Amino acid sequence: MTLPDARPVANDDTWVTIPVFNEATVLGQVVGELSGTFPNVVCVDDGSADGSSAQIASTGAHLVRHPVNLGSPGWPGSSASGAGPTSCSSCWSSRSCSG
């Protein structure tokens, strides 16, 4: 059996959103690995105090920065999805919130 040639898949229409809080030591590696497959990477810095924003800026990823930590329910409202903040602490998106 002959397999078809492997061809790279264009992922220009896919956006990867990474929530960030004090992750400066690993961001370069994570964004570097992702950007090889997904050219559109958005890092949402949730008020980091460790230089995460500067690290994100050096990777070429898109940066959204909250001035203070909003916690996990706060970051989707800043992502490319346009979902707003949640109304309960157990949901990530108000679009699917049943609580």
The 8 nearest C-alpha neighbors of each residue, nearest first, counted from 0:
[[1, 2, 3, 4, 5, 6, 7, 8],
 [2, 0, 3, 4, 5, 6, 7, 8],
 [1, 3, 4, 0, 5, 6, 7, 8],
 [4, 2, 5, 1, 6, 0, 7, 8],
 [5, 3, 6, 2, 1, 7, 8, 0],
 [6, 4, 3, 7, 2, 8, 1, 9],
 [5, 7, 4, 8, 3, 9, 2, 36],
 [6, 8, 9, 5, 36, 10, 4, 35],
 [7, 9, 10, 6, 36, 5, 11, 37],
 [10, 8, 11, 7, 36, 12, 37, 38],
 [9, 11, 13, 12, 37, 8, 36, 38],
 [12, 10, 13, 9, 38, 39, 37, 14],
 [11, 13, 10, 14, 9, 39, 37, 38],
 [14, 12, 10, 11, 15, 39, 37, 38],
 [13, 15, 39, 40, 16, 12, 37, 41],
 [14, 16, 40, 41, 39, 17, 13, 37],
 [15, 17, 41, 42, 40, 14, 18, 78],
 [16, 18, 42, 43, 41, 19, 15, 40],
 [17, 19, 43, 42, 44, 16, 74, 20],
 [20, 18, 44, 43, 45, 22, 17, 21],
 [19, 21, 47, 45, 22, 44, 46, 18],
 [22, 20, 47, 49, 23, 51, 48, 19],
 [21, 23, 24, 20, 25, 51, 26, 19],
 [24, 22, 51, 26, 25, 21, 54, 50],
 [23, 25, 22, 26, 27, 51, 21, 54],
 [26, 24, 23, 28, 27, 22, 29, 30],
 [27, 25, 29, 23, 28, 30, 24, 22],
 [28, 26, 30, 29, 25, 31, 58, 54],
 [27, 29, 31, 26, 30, 25, 32, 33],
 [30, 28, 26, 32, 31, 27, 33, 25],
 [31, 29, 33, 27, 32, 28, 34, 26],
 [32, 30, 28, 34, 29, 33, 27, 35],
 [33, 31, 29, 30, 34, 35, 28, 36],
 [34, 32, 30, 35, 31, 36, 37, 29],
 [35, 33, 37, 38, 36, 31, 32, 30],
 [34, 36, 33, 32, 37, 31, 38, 30],
 [37, 35, 34, 33, 38, 10, 32, 9],
 [36, 38, 34, 39, 10, 33, 35, 13],
 [37, 39, 34, 40, 11, 36, 35, 10],
 [40, 38, 14, 37, 15, 41, 13, 11],
 [41, 39, 15, 60, 14, 16, 61, 38],
 [40, 42, 61, 16, 60, 62, 15, 17],
 [43, 41, 17, 62, 16, 18, 44, 61],
 [44, 42, 63, 18, 19, 64, 45, 17],
 [45, 43, 19, 64, 46, 20, 65, 42],
 [44, 46, 68, 65, 20, 47, 19, 43],
 [45, 47, 67, 68, 66, 65, 44, 48],
 [48, 46, 21, 20, 49, 45, 51, 44],
 [47, 49, 50, 21, 46, 51, 20, 52],
 [50, 48, 21, 51, 47, 23, 22, 52],
 [49, 51, 53, 52, 48, 23, 54, 47],
 [50, 52, 23, 54, 53, 49, 22, 21],
 [53, 51, 55, 54, 50, 56, 44, 62],
 [54, 52, 56, 50, 55, 51, 57, 23],
 [53, 55, 51, 57, 52, 56, 23, 50],
 [54, 56, 52, 58, 57, 53, 51, 60],
 [57, 55, 53, 54, 58, 59, 52, 60],
 [56, 58, 54, 55, 59, 53, 60, 27],
 [59, 57, 55, 60, 56, 27, 54, 30],
 [58, 60, 57, 56, 61, 55, 40, 62],
 [61, 59, 40, 58, 41, 55, 62, 56],
 [60, 62, 41, 40, 42, 59, 63, 56],
 [63, 61, 42, 41, 43, 60, 64, 55],
 [64, 62, 43, 44, 42, 61, 65, 77],
 [65, 63, 44, 43, 45, 66, 62, 46],
 [64, 66, 45, 46, 67, 44, 68, 63],
 [67, 65, 46, 64, 68, 45, 47, 44],
 [68, 66, 46, 65, 69, 45, 47, 64],
 [67, 69, 46, 45, 70, 65, 66, 47],
 [70, 68, 73, 67, 45, 71, 74, 72],
 [69, 71, 73, 68, 72, 45, 74, 20],
 [70, 72, 73, 74, 69, 91, 75, 18],
 [73, 71, 91, 70, 85, 74, 84, 88],
 [74, 72, 69, 71, 84, 70, 75, 76],
 [73, 75, 76, 77, 71, 72, 43, 18],
 [76, 74, 78, 77, 73, 82, 83, 84],
 [77, 75, 83, 82, 84, 74, 78, 81],
 [78, 76, 75, 74, 79, 63, 81, 43],
 [79, 77, 75, 80, 76, 81, 16, 74],
 [78, 80, 81, 77, 14, 16, 41, 82],
 [81, 79, 78, 82, 75, 76, 77, 83],
 [82, 80, 79, 76, 78, 83, 77, 75],
 [83, 81, 76, 80, 75, 92, 93, 84],
 [82, 84, 76, 93, 81, 85, 75, 92],
 [85, 83, 76, 73, 72, 93, 75, 86],
 [84, 86, 93, 87, 92, 72, 83, 90],
 [85, 87, 93, 84, 88, 96, 98, 90],
 [88, 86, 85, 89, 90, 98, 96, 72],
 [87, 89, 90, 72, 86, 85, 91, 71],
 [88, 90, 87, 91, 98, 72, 96, 85],
 [91, 89, 92, 96, 88, 87, 85, 93],
 [92, 90, 72, 85, 93, 75, 89, 71],
 [93, 91, 94, 90, 95, 85, 82, 96],
 [92, 94, 85, 96, 95, 83, 84, 86],
 [95, 93, 92, 96, 82, 83, 85, 91],
 [96, 94, 93, 92, 97, 90, 91, 98],
 [97, 95, 93, 98, 90, 94, 92, 85],
 [96, 98, 95, 90, 93, 87, 94, 89],
 [97, 96, 87, 89, 90, 86, 88, 95]]
